[in-house]
Amino acid sequence: MAAPHVETTEPASTTPPGQASGSVFATAGLIAAVVAALVISLSASDALVLLGIPDPGPATTYGLPAVRAAGEIAAAIAIGSFLLAAFLVPPQKSGVLDVGGYRAVRTGSVAAIIWAACALVLVPLTLSDTSGQPFTVAIQPSNLWVALDQVEIASAWRWTAILAVVLAIGSRAVLRWSWTPLLLVLALGTMMPIAVTGHSSSGGSHDVATNSLILHLIAATLWAGGLFAVLAHARRRGAYTDVATRRFSAIATVCFVVMAASGVINMLVRVSVSDLFTTVYGRLVLAKIVALVVLGFFGWVQRRRSLPALAANPESRGALVRFAGGEVLVMAATIGLAVGLGRTPPPSNIDLDLSLTEASLGYDLDGPPTVARLMFDWRFDLIFGTASIVLAVLYLLGVRRLRKRGDAWPMGRTVAFVLGCLVMLVSTSSGVGKYSPAMFSVHMSAHMALSMLVPVLLALGGALTLALRALPVAGKDGVPGPREWLLQALHSPVSRFLTHPIVAAALFVGGFYALYLGGVFGSVLDSHTAHLLMNAHFILSGYLFYWVVIGVDPSPRHIEPITKLAMVFGSLPFHAFFGVALMSMNTVMGGWYYRSLGLDWNADLMADQKLGGGIAWATGEIPLVLVMLALLIQWSRSDDRTAKRSDRAADRDHDADLAAHNAMFAELARRDRGDGD
């Protein structure tokens, strides 16, 4: 596939694509692999003793962490390359990738292939490590296929390899900017199968540990990968290096804060403060903290020296290359240290004496749900609780920016959006969120709030309209920024497809039936990942539906009011039937899981399920009524605006339309009189 034609007047790169930074990336991978293997040498014997399995041999003991560290370096390079192409450097005006973005995508494709190869090798290495058999035995097909589905981490590496292969193939066909954000999302997705396995997915507080690890991995790979990509772009003397560095500096600052906060939370779950200085695991945690501080220092130096130099002269890349090169090496060693830490057993006194409930949920429940417990017994959800707070803060900052420059913003929209964020916070982090995984009725209450109420309030808030008004405009010759990215996403083919009334309604209503009546819910109840995905589906599918129906924000499709009303009335019977179907079921969905929790006060699972069905039936119509009221108010205001425009037009032309109308009737009357004569 040929490289895209260059329209930009910025100086193009003259260095061949892989020549500038291939050696740097190879060195980073080697450093990460060596550091990971050295860390394992400190704790390998202790891990084997604790697990009670034989030594699988040096090929597995040291090869597994080395291959994983090299693979994670490749994954970070892929993520950073797609980040650069999507958001750090602009495409051509036609939407085709510029040279810098094109080379970044190709680099990301190669890195994804390496990531996939490492993940494939890690499958038999993991089986060897788990079983204690030598690698040569574990890799035999007869052993490989039998044990693959029985070892969770090996299965996770298989899915990682599949996703990385899809990413590598898909990126080879991309030449337009509009697809690069999707590549970035898929690249981050390749890290998720491993994020939800390992130390953080088991033991007490594994819900907090897993959520914090997800945030930690996303922040770490965006930071490390973005650093690799910016360094490669600078060494190739790519165009817009100053823009890319400035944007990455802002991203890196956020990533540093997220990494520090999530790392501390994850550490407190797995190790006590007293163990930091007395155990191998604790000392490795301290070493990782020191590495994070060193990386933060490098970032501070970059902001003090490289950014001003590039702002004064975009060709002055020397300071950036020097400091970024050193930061890449420290980052590679940190990744190797993190891999070794993940392979080191935590202190053995952390996960003892867990109840059945705590082993399954990650925490204990004090008793049956009462109004007081549902309202005040909070357990903060690091994913959705954080998202609700961040969304509310960003929205209020946008409103503040509008008002500072003298623009008005309806108070009703602000109240609606903040209330939506508050309901999301309560549904996921209060006692409702805490009891939701343990009782179907509470789960259904949270489900209805997240899918029916939260999206309505968020859609009424008009966040997209606010962003388009508050974000700065790049201008005709400016570098596209967040506002232009939103507009591009708004008018993309994906948005047009998703906002089709049939598609939006099918995703919203069909999800209920596929999840509960299709048997998916009962089979994944013990998965924390499935719990996160369900909540995300409830919110996103609901928001998509109400975005189309309510129409406060601009949409890529013009939908007539009668079609919106049909969508609302058309979904009513489906919601009612869904609640009735739940109440009519004779089998308990996921009964095996609910019984495994050992909750004596929730013994009648069928009654609890029928109560959940009643909640779905009784509450499902309330948000739809709110939507109908919102539509009526919008149509009333639209009629008022039309009448005001007509009055202003009449004032300008002295009622010319009315005079012409009266003249027409007068002429008709004259003709009638003439005909009568």
Salt bridges, closest charged atoms under 4 A:
GLU72 OE2 - ARG68 NE 2.92
ASP129 OD2 - ARG343 NH1 2.89
ASP149 OD1 - ARG158 NH1 3.12
ASP207 OD2 - ARG379 NE 2.83
GLU315 OE1 - ARG237 NH2 2.84
GLU315 OE1 - ARG317 NH1 3.04
ASP351 OD1 - ARG270 NH1 3.50
ASP377 OD1 - LYS434 NZ 3.06
ASP407 OD2 - ARG405 NE 2.68
ASP477 OD1 - LYS93 NZ 3.97
GLU560 OE2 - HIS558 NE2 3.15
GLU667 OE2 - ARG670 NH2 2.56
GLU667 OE2 - ARG671 NE 3.09
